Amino acid sequence: MSDFAEILRKKMFEKRLKAVDLAKGTNIAPSVISRYLSGKNQPSTDNIMTIGNYLGVHPQSLLSSSDAPESIQKSQGVSSSHPF
């Protein structure tokens, strides 16, 4: 399973979301969400941003299990509202 699939599953679990909820909330087809969760497909940049926005997390945090992007932003005083 890909890092993205594992991270997405974790974020969905934390927010008590099902795949169908994510699909409806992001307007991404349920079959596409299913392929992301199984690790068969990797999302486009647009879909990463859409999913991140829906989940309320920085899109980069969906790609790596490291919290480095947020830590670097905080230590450098960069606004977390930066789009990407």
PDB file of N, CA, C and O in Angstrom:
ATOM      1  N   MET A   1       0.851  -1.190   0.000  1.00  0.00           N
ATOM      2  CA  MET A   1       0.000   0.000   0.000  1.00  0.00           C
ATOM      3  C   MET A   1       0.889   1.244   0.000  1.00  0.00           C
ATOM      4  O   MET A   1       1.925   1.273   0.664  1.00  0.00           O
ATOM      5  N   SER A   2       0.486   2.250  -0.735  1.00  0.00           N
ATOM      6  CA  SER A   2       1.278   3.476  -0.832  1.00  0.00           C
ATOM      7  C   SER A   2       1.169   4.305   0.442  1.00  0.00           C
ATOM      8  O   SER A   2       0.247   4.134   1.241  1.00  0.00           O
ATOM      9  N   ASP A   3       2.137   5.212   0.612  1.00  0.00           N
ATOM     10  CA  ASP A   3       2.079   6.139   1.739  1.00  0.00           C
ATOM     11  C   ASP A   3       0.788   6.937   1.695  1.00  0.00           C
ATOM     12  O   ASP A   3       0.130   7.133   2.717  1.00  0.00           O
ATOM     13  N   PHE A   4       0.427   7.402   0.483  1.00  0.00           N
ATOM     14  CA  PHE A   4      -0.788   8.202   0.359  1.00  0.00           C
ATOM     15  C   PHE A   4      -1.997   7.422   0.853  1.00  0.00           C
ATOM     16  O   PHE A   4      -2.814   7.959   1.602  1.00  0.00           O
ATOM     17  N   ALA A   5      -2.123   6.171   0.447  1.00  0.00           N
ATOM     18  CA  ALA A   5      -3.272   5.351   0.849  1.00  0.00           C
ATOM     19  C   ALA A   5      -3.320   5.193   2.371  1.00  0.00           C
ATOM     20  O   ALA A   5      -4.380   5.330   2.981  1.00  0.00           O
ATOM     21  N   GLU A   6      -2.178   4.907   2.972  1.00  0.00           N
ATOM     22  CA  GLU A   6      -2.127   4.732   4.428  1.00  0.00           C
ATOM     23  C   GLU A   6      -2.483   6.029   5.155  1.00  0.00           C
ATOM     24  O   GLU A   6      -3.256   6.025   6.113  1.00  0.00           O
ATOM     25  N   ILE A   7      -1.915   7.121   4.691  1.00  0.00           N
ATOM     26  CA  ILE A   7      -2.168   8.421   5.334  1.00  0.00           C
ATOM     27  C   ILE A   7      -3.629   8.820   5.161  1.00  0.00           C
ATOM     28  O   ILE A   7      -4.259   9.301   6.103  1.00  0.00           O
ATOM     29  N   LEU A   8      -4.168   8.622   3.962  1.00  0.00           N
ATOM     30  CA  LEU A   8      -5.566   8.970   3.714  1.00  0.00           C
ATOM     31  C   LEU A   8      -6.485   8.148   4.618  1.00  0.00           C
ATOM     32  O   LEU A   8      -7.429   8.688   5.194  1.00  0.00           O
ATOM     33  N   ARG A   9      -6.220   6.864   4.743  1.00  0.00           N
ATOM     34  CA  ARG A   9      -7.029   6.013   5.631  1.00  0.00           C
ATOM     35  C   ARG A   9      -6.977   6.526   7.069  1.00  0.00           C
ATOM     36  O   ARG A   9      -8.002   6.585   7.749  1.00  0.00           O
ATOM     37  N   LYS A  10      -5.784   6.895   7.528  1.00  0.00           N
ATOM     38  CA  LYS A  10      -5.611   7.401   8.896  1.00  0.00           C
ATOM     39  C   LYS A  10      -6.398   8.696   9.104  1.00  0.00           C
ATOM     40  O   LYS A  10      -7.108   8.848  10.098  1.00  0.00           O
ATOM     41  N   LYS A  11      -6.266   9.622   8.161  1.00  0.00           N
ATOM     42  CA  LYS A  11      -6.974  10.904   8.283  1.00  0.00           C
ATOM     43  C   LYS A  11      -8.494  10.699   8.269  1.00  0.00           C
ATOM     44  O   LYS A  11      -9.227  11.345   9.018  1.00  0.00           O
ATOM     45  N   MET A  12      -8.948   9.796   7.412  1.00  0.00           N
ATOM     46  CA  MET A  12     -10.386   9.509   7.347  1.00  0.00           C
ATOM     47  C   MET A  12     -10.856   8.880   8.652  1.00  0.00           C
ATOM     48  O   MET A  12     -11.932   9.217   9.145  1.00  0.00           O
ATOM     49  N   PHE A  13     -10.076   7.982   9.214  1.00  0.00           N
ATOM     50  CA  PHE A  13     -10.426   7.344  10.482  1.00  0.00           C
ATOM     51  C   PHE A  13     -10.522   8.388  11.594  1.00  0.00           C
ATOM     52  O   PHE A  13     -11.461   8.378  12.390  1.00  0.00           O
ATOM     53  N   GLU A  14      -9.539   9.286  11.638  1.00  0.00           N
ATOM     54  CA  GLU A  14      -9.520  10.328  12.663  1.00  0.00           C
ATOM     55  C   GLU A  14     -10.772  11.204  12.596  1.00  0.00           C
ATOM     56  O   GLU A  14     -11.274  11.660  13.623  1.00  0.00           O
ATOM     57  N   LYS A  15     -11.268  11.434  11.388  1.00  0.00           N
ATOM     58  CA  LYS A  15     -12.438  12.291  11.201  1.00  0.00           C
ATOM     59  C   LYS A  15     -13.739  11.500  11.081  1.00  0.00           C
ATOM     60  O   LYS A  15     -14.806  12.054  10.813  1.00  0.00           O
ATOM     61  N   ARG A  16     -13.618  10.184  11.288  1.00  0.00           N
ATOM     62  CA  ARG A  16     -14.774   9.278  11.233  1.00  0.00           C
ATOM     63  C   ARG A  16     -15.530   9.383   9.899  1.00  0.00           C
ATOM     64  O   ARG A  16     -16.759   9.455   9.860  1.00  0.00           O
ATOM     65  N   LEU A  17     -14.756   9.388   8.820  1.00  0.00           N
ATOM     66  CA  LEU A  17     -15.332   9.483   7.485  1.00  0.00           C
ATOM     67  C   LEU A  17     -15.245   8.144   6.765  1.00  0.00           C
ATOM     68  O   LEU A  17     -14.290   7.386   6.942  1.00  0.00           O
ATOM     69  N   LYS A  18     -16.238   7.872   5.966  1.00  0.00           N
ATOM     70  CA  LYS A  18     -16.222   6.710   5.089  1.00  0.00           C
ATOM     71  C   LYS A  18     -15.834   7.191   3.700  1.00  0.00           C
ATOM     72  O   LYS A  18     -15.872   8.386   3.409  1.00  0.00           O
ATOM     73  N   ALA A  19     -15.459   6.241   2.844  1.00  0.00           N
ATOM     74  CA  ALA A  19     -15.069   6.593   1.474  1.00  0.00           C
ATOM     75  C   ALA A  19     -16.190   7.351   0.768  1.00  0.00           C
ATOM     76  O   ALA A  19     -15.930   8.298   0.026  1.00  0.00           O
ATOM     77  N   VAL A  20     -17.418   6.942   0.994  1.00  0.00           N
ATOM     78  CA  VAL A  20     -18.548   7.608   0.345  1.00  0.00           C
ATOM     79  C   VAL A  20     -18.668   9.066   0.807  1.00  0.00           C
ATOM     80  O   VAL A  20     -19.037   9.939   0.021  1.00  0.00           O
ATOM     81  N   ASP A  21     -18.357   9.327   2.076  1.00  0.00           N
ATOM     82  CA  ASP A  21     -18.387  10.701   2.590  1.00  0.00           C
ATOM     83  C   ASP A  21     -17.327  11.554   1.884  1.00  0.00           C
ATOM     84  O   ASP A  21     -17.583  12.690   1.486  1.00  0.00           O
ATOM     85  N   LEU A  22     -16.142  10.977   1.742  1.00  0.00           N
ATOM     86  CA  LEU A  22     -15.055  11.695   1.068  1.00  0.00           C
ATOM     87  C   LEU A  22     -15.411  11.959  -0.393  1.00  0.00           C
ATOM     88  O   LEU A  22     -15.162  13.046  -0.915  1.00  0.00           O
ATOM     89  N   ALA A  23     -15.987  10.967  -1.038  1.00  0.00           N
ATOM     90  CA  ALA A  23     -16.382  11.120  -2.441  1.00  0.00           C
ATOM     91  C   ALA A  23     -17.415  12.238  -2.596  1.00  0.00           C
ATOM     92  O   ALA A  23     -17.285  13.091  -3.474  1.00  0.00           O
ATOM     93  N   LYS A  24     -18.432  12.232  -1.749  1.00  0.00           N
ATOM     94  CA  LYS A  24     -19.467  13.265  -1.833  1.00  0.00           C
ATOM     95  C   LYS A  24     -18.905  14.644  -1.518  1.00  0.00           C
ATOM     96  O   LYS A  24     -19.239  15.622  -2.187  1.00  0.00           O
ATOM     97  N   GLY A  25     -18.058  14.724  -0.508  1.00  0.00           N
ATOM     98  CA  GLY A  25     -17.528  16.009  -0.072  1.00  0.00           C
ATOM     99  C   GLY A  25     -16.529  16.630  -1.027  1.00  0.00           C
ATOM    100  O   GLY A  25     -16.330  17.845  -1.025  1.00  0.00           O
ATOM    101  N   THR A  26     -15.896  15.793  -1.848  1.00  0.00           N
ATOM    102  CA  THR A  26     -14.873  16.289  -2.762  1.00  0.00           C
ATOM    103  C   THR A  26     -15.301  16.249  -4.225  1.00  0.00           C
ATOM    104  O   THR A  26     -14.597  16.768  -5.091  1.00  0.00           O
ATOM    105  N   ASN A  27     -16.448  15.638  -4.506  1.00  0.00           N
ATOM    106  CA  ASN A  27     -16.910  15.435  -5.889  1.00  0.00           C
ATOM    107  C   ASN A  27     -15.924  14.595  -6.707  1.00  0.00           C
ATOM    108  O   ASN A  27     -15.805  14.758  -7.921  1.00  0.00           O
ATOM    109  N   ILE A  28     -15.228  13.702  -6.020  1.00  0.00           N
ATOM    110  CA  ILE A  28     -14.364  12.735  -6.685  1.00  0.00           C
ATOM    111  C   ILE A  28     -15.136  11.421  -6.698  1.00  0.00           C
ATOM    112  O   ILE A  28     -15.679  11.010  -5.673  1.00  0.00           O
ATOM    113  N   ALA A  29     -15.188  10.767  -7.840  1.00  0.00           N
ATOM    114  CA  ALA A  29     -15.979   9.543  -7.985  1.00  0.00           C
ATOM    115  C   ALA A  29     -15.597   8.501  -6.925  1.00  0.00           C
ATOM    116  O   ALA A  29     -14.416   8.319  -6.628  1.00  0.00           O
ATOM    117  N   PRO A  30     -16.604   7.815  -6.356  1.00  0.00           N
ATOM    118  CA  PRO A  30     -16.320   6.784  -5.349  1.00  0.00           C
ATOM    119  C   PRO A  30     -15.324   5.730  -5.834  1.00  0.00           C
ATOM    120  O   PRO A  30     -14.505   5.247  -5.053  1.00  0.00           O
ATOM    121  N   SER A  31     -15.390   5.372  -7.112  1.00  0.00           N
ATOM    122  CA  SER A  31     -14.455   4.370  -7.638  1.00  0.00           C
ATOM    123  C   SER A  31     -13.015   4.882  -7.607  1.00  0.00           C
ATOM    124  O   SER A  31     -12.080   4.109  -7.399  1.00  0.00           O
ATOM    125  N   VAL A  32     -12.845   6.180  -7.813  1.00  0.00           N
ATOM    126  CA  VAL A  32     -11.509   6.777  -7.770  1.00  0.00           C
ATOM    127  C   VAL A  32     -10.998   6.782  -6.331  1.00  0.00           C
ATOM    128  O   VAL A  32      -9.842   6.441  -6.080  1.00  0.00           O
ATOM    129  N   ILE A  33     -11.850   7.167  -5.393  1.00  0.00           N
ATOM    130  CA  ILE A  33     -11.475   7.142  -3.972  1.00  0.00           C
ATOM    131  C   ILE A  33     -11.073   5.726  -3.574  1.00  0.00           C
ATOM    132  O   ILE A  33     -10.086   5.534  -2.865  1.00  0.00           O
ATOM    133  N   SER A  34     -11.827   4.748  -4.025  1.00  0.00           N
ATOM    134  CA  SER A  34     -11.528   3.350  -3.722  1.00  0.00           C
ATOM    135  C   SER A  34     -10.140   2.961  -4.229  1.00  0.00           C
ATOM    136  O   SER A  34      -9.389   2.280  -3.530  1.00  0.00           O
ATOM    137  N   ARG A  35      -9.804   3.390  -5.432  1.00  0.00           N
ATOM    138  CA  ARG A  35      -8.478   3.073  -5.989  1.00  0.00           C
ATOM    139  C   ARG A  35      -7.369   3.783  -5.213  1.00  0.00           C
ATOM    140  O   ARG A  35      -6.278   3.236  -5.053  1.00  0.00           O
ATOM    141  N   TYR A  36      -7.640   4.996  -4.731  1.00  0.00           N
ATOM    142  CA  TYR A  36      -6.654   5.687  -3.892  1.00  0.00           C
ATOM    143  C   TYR A  36      -6.433   4.911  -2.596  1.00  0.00           C
ATOM    144  O   TYR A  36      -5.296   4.696  -2.177  1.00  0.00           O
ATOM    145  N   LEU A  37      -7.530   4.492  -1.967  1.00  0.00           N
ATOM    146  CA  LEU A  37      -7.443   3.802  -0.676  1.00  0.00           C
ATOM    147  C   LEU A  37      -6.783   2.429  -0.794  1.00  0.00           C
ATOM    148  O   LEU A  37      -6.163   1.951   0.156  1.00  0.00           O
ATOM    149  N   SER A  38      -6.916   1.806  -1.946  1.00  0.00           N
ATOM    150  CA  SER A  38      -6.290   0.492  -2.155  1.00  0.00           C
ATOM    151  C   SER A  38      -4.838   0.627  -2.595  1.00  0.00           C
ATOM    152  O   SER A  38      -4.102  -0.360  -2.619  1.00  0.00           O
ATOM    153  N   GLY A  39      -4.421   1.843  -2.945  1.00  0.00           N
ATOM    154  CA  GLY A  39      -3.058   2.069  -3.401  1.00  0.00           C
ATOM    155  C   GLY A  39      -2.860   1.771  -4.872  1.00  0.00           C
ATOM    156  O   GLY A  39      -1.730   1.799  -5.359  1.00  0.00           O
ATOM    157  N   LYS A  40      -3.940   1.486  -5.591  1.00  0.00           N
ATOM    158  CA  LYS A  40      -3.828   1.166  -7.021  1.00  0.00           C
ATOM    159  C   LYS A  40      -3.539   2.408  -7.861  1.00  0.00           C
ATOM    160  O   LYS A  40      -2.866   2.315  -8.888  1.00  0.00           O
ATOM    161  N   ASN A  41      -4.030   3.545  -7.445  1.00  0.00           N
ATOM    162  CA  ASN A  41      -3.825   4.796  -8.166  1.00  0.00           C
ATOM    163  C   ASN A  41      -3.308   5.859  -7.214  1.00  0.00           C
ATOM    164  O   ASN A  41      -3.579   5.830  -6.014  1.00  0.00           O
ATOM    165  N   GLN A  42      -2.558   6.799  -7.774  1.00  0.00           N
ATOM    166  CA  GLN A  42      -2.104   7.973  -7.031  1.00  0.00           C
ATOM    167  C   GLN A  42      -2.902   9.179  -7.532  1.00  0.00           C
ATOM    168  O   GLN A  42      -3.165   9.292  -8.729  1.00  0.00           O
ATOM    169  N   PRO A  43      -3.282  10.065  -6.638  1.00  0.00           N
ATOM    170  CA  PRO A  43      -4.097  11.212  -7.046  1.00  0.00           C
ATOM    171  C   PRO A  43      -3.303  12.263  -7.801  1.00  0.00           C
ATOM    172  O   PRO A  43      -2.086  12.387  -7.656  1.00  0.00           O
ATOM    173  N   SER A  44      -4.036  13.016  -8.612  1.00  0.00           N
ATOM    174  CA  SER A  44      -3.439  14.173  -9.277  1.00  0.00           C
ATOM    175  C   SER A  44      -3.199  15.256  -8.229  1.00  0.00           C
ATOM    176  O   SER A  44      -3.727  15.188  -7.119  1.00  0.00           O
ATOM    177  N   THR A  45      -2.413  16.236  -8.588  1.00  0.00           N
ATOM    178  CA  THR A  45      -2.160  17.364  -7.683  1.00  0.00           C
ATOM    179  C   THR A  45      -3.471  18.045  -7.305  1.00  0.00           C
ATOM    180  O   THR A  45      -3.677  18.397  -6.144  1.00  0.00           O
ATOM    181  N   ASP A  46      -4.357  18.233  -8.283  1.00  0.00           N
ATOM    182  CA  ASP A  46      -5.650  18.868  -7.999  1.00  0.00           C
ATOM    183  C   ASP A  46      -6.448  18.061  -6.979  1.00  0.00           C
ATOM    184  O   ASP A  46      -7.039  18.629  -6.060  1.00  0.00           O
ATOM    185  N   ASN A  47      -6.465  16.736  -7.138  1.00  0.00           N
ATOM    186  CA  ASN A  47      -7.230  15.910  -6.197  1.00  0.00           C
ATOM    187  C   ASN A  47      -6.588  15.870  -4.817  1.00  0.00           C
ATOM    188  O   ASN A  47      -7.294  15.788  -3.812  1.00  0.00           O
ATOM    189  N   ILE A  48      -5.269  15.928  -4.754  1.00  0.00           N
ATOM    190  CA  ILE A  48      -4.598  16.000  -3.450  1.00  0.00           C
ATOM    191  C   ILE A  48      -5.024  17.280  -2.740  1.00  0.00           C
ATOM    192  O   ILE A  48      -5.329  17.267  -1.547  1.00  0.00           O
ATOM    193  N   MET A  49      -5.042  18.371  -3.474  1.00  0.00           N
ATOM    194  CA  MET A  49      -5.436  19.650  -2.875  1.00  0.00           C
ATOM    195  C   MET A  49      -6.903  19.623  -2.451  1.00  0.00           C
ATOM    196  O   MET A  49      -7.246  20.113  -1.375  1.00  0.00           O
ATOM    197  N   THR A  50      -7.762  19.059  -3.283  1.00  0.00           N
ATOM    198  CA  THR A  50      -9.186  18.963  -2.964  1.00  0.00           C
ATOM    199  C   THR A  50      -9.408  18.122  -1.716  1.00  0.00           C
ATOM    200  O   THR A  50     -10.166  18.511  -0.828  1.00  0.00           O
ATOM    201  N   ILE A  51      -8.754  16.977  -1.649  1.00  0.00           N
ATOM    202  CA  ILE A  51      -8.902  16.092  -0.484  1.00  0.00           C
ATOM    203  C   ILE A  51      -8.341  16.759   0.762  1.00  0.00           C
ATOM    204  O   ILE A  51      -8.962  16.710   1.825  1.00  0.00           O
ATOM    205  N   GLY A  52      -7.178  17.378   0.643  1.00  0.00           N
ATOM    206  CA  GLY A  52      -6.587  18.081   1.784  1.00  0.00           C
ATOM    207  C   GLY A  52      -7.499  19.173   2.305  1.00  0.00           C
ATOM    208  O   GLY A  52      -7.692  19.301   3.514  1.00  0.00           O
ATOM    209  N   ASN A  53      -8.060  19.957   1.406  1.00  0.00           N
ATOM    210  CA  ASN A  53      -8.977  21.033   1.814  1.00  0.00           C
ATOM    211  C   ASN A  53     -10.205  20.458   2.508  1.00  0.00           C
ATOM    212  O   ASN A  53     -10.647  20.986   3.528  1.00  0.00           O
ATOM    213  N   TYR A  54     -10.755  19.388   1.964  1.00  0.00           N
ATOM    214  CA  TYR A  54     -11.943  18.780   2.562  1.00  0.00           C
ATOM    215  C   TYR A  54     -11.636  18.235   3.954  1.00  0.00           C
ATOM    216  O   TYR A  54     -12.441  18.381   4.874  1.00  0.00           O
ATOM    217  N   LEU A  55     -10.475  17.608   4.106  1.00  0.00           N
ATOM    218  CA  LEU A  55     -10.105  17.030   5.403  1.00  0.00           C
ATOM    219  C   LEU A  55      -9.569  18.076   6.380  1.00  0.00           C
ATOM    220  O   LEU A  55      -9.409  17.796   7.568  1.00  0.00           O
ATOM    221  N   GLY A  56      -9.295  19.266   5.884  1.00  0.00           N
ATOM    222  CA  GLY A  56      -8.771  20.320   6.747  1.00  0.00           C
ATOM    223  C   GLY A  56      -7.309  20.112   7.107  1.00  0.00           C
ATOM    224  O   GLY A  56      -6.873  20.479   8.198  1.00  0.00           O
ATOM    225  N   VAL A  57      -6.545  19.516   6.178  1.00  0.00           N
ATOM    226  CA  VAL A  57      -5.121  19.285   6.410  1.00  0.00           C
ATOM    227  C   VAL A  57      -4.334  19.863   5.232  1.00  0.00           C
ATOM    228  O   VAL A  57      -4.872  20.051   4.141  1.00  0.00           O
ATOM    229  N   HIS A  58      -3.075  20.137   5.469  1.00  0.00           N
ATOM    230  CA  HIS A  58      -2.210  20.627   4.404  1.00  0.00           C
ATOM    231  C   HIS A  58      -2.057  19.507   3.381  1.00  0.00           C
ATOM    232  O   HIS A  58      -1.748  18.376   3.754  1.00  0.00           O
ATOM    233  N   PRO A  59      -2.266  19.800   2.102  1.00  0.00           N
ATOM    234  CA  PRO A  59      -2.166  18.750   1.081  1.00  0.00           C
ATOM    235  C   PRO A  59      -0.860  17.961   1.141  1.00  0.00           C
ATOM    236  O   PRO A  59      -0.859  16.750   0.917  1.00  0.00           O
ATOM    237  N   GLN A  60       0.244  18.628   1.440  1.00  0.00           N
ATOM    238  CA  GLN A  60       1.544  17.947   1.508  1.00  0.00           C
ATOM    239  C   GLN A  60       1.552  16.870   2.586  1.00  0.00           C
ATOM    240  O   GLN A  60       2.257  15.869   2.454  1.00  0.00           O
ATOM    241  N   SER A  61       0.774  17.064   3.651  1.00  0.00           N
ATOM    242  CA  SER A  61       0.758  16.077   4.734  1.00  0.00           C
ATOM    243  C   SER A  61       0.123  14.757   4.300  1.00  0.00           C
ATOM    244  O   SER A  61       0.276  13.747   4.987  1.00  0.00           O
ATOM    245  N   LEU A  62      -0.582  14.750   3.178  1.00  0.00           N
ATOM    246  CA  LEU A  62      -1.172  13.512   2.668  1.00  0.00           C
ATOM    247  C   LEU A  62      -0.151  12.675   1.893  1.00  0.00           C
ATOM    248  O   LEU A  62      -0.399  11.502   1.611  1.00  0.00           O
ATOM    249  N   LEU A  63       0.976  13.263   1.554  1.00  0.00           N
ATOM    250  CA  LEU A  63       1.964  12.585   0.730  1.00  0.00           C
ATOM    251  C   LEU A  63       3.092  11.957   1.525  1.00  0.00           C
ATOM    252  O   LEU A  63       3.777  11.060   1.032  1.00  0.00           O
ATOM    253  N   SER A  64       3.292  12.419   2.746  1.00  0.00           N
ATOM    254  CA  SER A  64       4.407  11.934   3.540  1.00  0.00           C
ATOM    255  C   SER A  64       3.973  11.791   4.984  1.00  0.00           C
ATOM    256  O   SER A  64       3.227  12.621   5.504  1.00  0.00           O
ATOM    257  N   SER A  65       4.439  10.741   5.627  1.00  0.00           N
ATOM    258  CA  SER A  65       4.082  10.537   7.028  1.00  0.00           C
ATOM    259  C   SER A  65       4.832  11.497   7.933  1.00  0.00           C
ATOM    260  O   SER A  65       4.542  11.588   9.126  1.00  0.00           O
ATOM    261  N   SER A  66       5.798  12.214   7.367  1.00  0.00           N
ATOM    262  CA  SER A  66       6.548  13.200   8.128  1.00  0.00           C
ATOM    263  C   SER A  66       5.718  14.464   8.312  1.00  0.00           C
ATOM    264  O   SER A  66       4.976  14.866   7.416  1.00  0.00           O
ATOM    265  N   ASP A  67       5.848  15.082   9.472  1.00  0.00           N
ATOM    266  CA  ASP A  67       5.159  16.351   9.726  1.00  0.00           C
ATOM    267  C   ASP A  67       6.060  17.530   9.374  1.00  0.00           C
ATOM    268  O   ASP A  67       5.792  18.658   9.785  1.00  0.00           O
ATOM    269  N   ALA A  68       7.108  17.281   8.628  1.00  0.00           N
ATOM    270  CA  ALA A  68       8.093  18.315   8.322  1.00  0.00           C
ATOM    271  C   ALA A  68       7.497  19.578   7.712  1.00  0.00           C
ATOM    272  O   ALA A  68       7.878  20.668   8.139  1.00  0.00           O
ATOM    273  N   PRO A  69       6.573  19.503   6.727  1.00  0.00           N
ATOM    274  CA  PRO A  69       6.084  20.759   6.147  1.00  0.00           C
ATOM    275  C   PRO A  69       5.475  21.696   7.183  1.00  0.00           C
ATOM    276  O   PRO A  69       5.745  22.897   7.160  1.00  0.00           O
ATOM    277  N   GLU A  70       4.657  21.165   8.093  1.00  0.00           N
ATOM    278  CA  GLU A  70       4.061  22.015   9.114  1.00  0.00           C
ATOM    279  C   GLU A  70       5.117  22.525  10.083  1.00  0.00           C
ATOM    280  O   GLU A  70       5.089  23.693  10.471  1.00  0.00           O
ATOM    281  N   SER A  71       6.052  21.656  10.481  1.00  0.00           N
ATOM    282  CA  SER A  71       7.091  22.052  11.425  1.00  0.00           C
ATOM    283  C   SER A  71       7.966  23.149  10.837  1.00  0.00           C
ATOM    284  O   SER A  71       8.315  24.107  11.527  1.00  0.00           O
ATOM    285  N   ILE A  72       8.317  23.012   9.577  1.00  0.00           N
ATOM    286  CA  ILE A  72       9.156  24.014   8.919  1.00  0.00           C
ATOM    287  C   ILE A  72       8.402  25.331   8.817  1.00  0.00           C
ATOM    288  O   ILE A  72       8.968  26.393   9.075  1.00  0.00           O
ATOM    289  N   GLN A  73       7.128  25.269   8.442  1.00  0.00           N
ATOM    290  CA  GLN A  73       6.338  26.489   8.320  1.00  0.00           C
ATOM    291  C   GLN A  73       6.256  27.213   9.654  1.00  0.00           C
ATOM    292  O   GLN A  73       6.422  28.431   9.709  1.00  0.00           O
ATOM    293  N   LYS A  74       6.002  26.480  10.726  1.00  0.00           N
ATOM    294  CA  LYS A  74       5.864  27.105  12.035  1.00  0.00           C
ATOM    295  C   LYS A  74       7.176  27.726  12.484  1.00  0.00           C
ATOM    296  O   LYS A  74       7.195  28.836  13.017  1.00  0.00           O
ATOM    297  N   SER A  75       8.288  27.000  12.264  1.00  0.00           N
ATOM    298  CA  SER A  75       9.567  27.518  12.719  1.00  0.00           C
ATOM    299  C   SER A  75      10.023  28.722  11.902  1.00  0.00           C
ATOM    300  O   SER A  75      10.777  29.555  12.405  1.00  0.00           O
ATOM    301  N   GLN A  76       9.584  28.825  10.663  1.00  0.00           N
ATOM    302  CA  GLN A  76       9.968  29.943   9.812  1.00  0.00           C
ATOM    303  C   GLN A  76       8.932  31.072   9.842  1.00  0.00           C
ATOM    304  O   GLN A  76       9.121  32.110   9.208  1.00  0.00           O
ATOM    305  N   GLY A  77       7.856  30.869  10.568  1.00  0.00           N
ATOM    306  CA  GLY A  77       6.839  31.881  10.659  1.00  0.00           C
ATOM    307  C   GLY A  77       6.007  32.009   9.403  1.00  0.00           C
ATOM    308  O   GLY A  77       5.402  33.057   9.174  1.00  0.00           O
ATOM    309  N   VAL A  78       5.960  30.979   8.585  1.00  0.00           N
ATOM    310  CA  VAL A  78       5.177  31.010   7.345  1.00  0.00           C
ATOM    311  C   VAL A  78       3.723  30.729   7.687  1.00  0.00           C
ATOM    312  O   VAL A  78       3.424  29.837   8.480  1.00  0.00           O
ATOM    313  N   SER A  79       2.847  31.473   7.101  1.00  0.00           N
ATOM    314  CA  SER A  79       1.420  31.307   7.338  1.00  0.00           C
ATOM    315  C   SER A  79       0.954  29.938   6.870  1.00  0.00           C
ATOM    316  O   SER A  79       1.332  29.482   5.792  1.00  0.00           O
ATOM    317  N   SER A  80       0.131  29.284   7.683  1.00  0.00           N
ATOM    318  CA  SER A  80      -0.399  27.969   7.298  1.00  0.00           C
ATOM    319  C   SER A  80      -1.492  28.103   6.246  1.00  0.00           C
ATOM    320  O   SER A  80      -1.974  27.089   5.739  1.00  0.00           O
ATOM    321  N   SER A  81      -1.892  29.308   5.907  1.00  0.00           N
ATOM    322  CA  SER A  81      -2.927  29.491   4.889  1.00  0.00           C
ATOM    323  C   SER A  81      -2.333  29.502   3.480  1.00  0.00           C
ATOM    324  O   SER A  81      -3.058  29.648   2.495  1.00  0.00           O
ATOM    325  N   HIS A  82      -1.001  29.345   3.391  1.00  0.00           N
ATOM    326  CA  HIS A  82      -0.358  29.268   2.084  1.00  0.00           C
ATOM    327  C   HIS A  82      -0.945  28.117   1.300  1.00  0.00           C
ATOM    328  O   HIS A  82      -1.022  27.009   1.831  1.00  0.00           O
ATOM    329  N   PRO A  83      -1.368  28.324   0.050  1.00  0.00           N
ATOM    330  CA  PRO A  83      -2.097  27.307  -0.694  1.00  0.00           C
ATOM    331  C   PRO A  83      -1.327  26.018  -0.947  1.00  0.00           C
ATOM    332  O   PRO A  83      -1.962  24.970  -1.068  1.00  0.00           O
ATOM    333  N   PHE A  84       0.007  26.028  -1.035  1.00  0.00           N
ATOM    334  CA  PHE A  84       0.723  24.777  -1.290  1.00  0.00           C
ATOM    335  C   PHE A  84       2.165  24.947  -1.217  1.00  0.00           C
ATOM    336  O   PHE A  84       2.911  23.986  -1.408  1.00  0.00           O
TER     337      PHE A  84
END
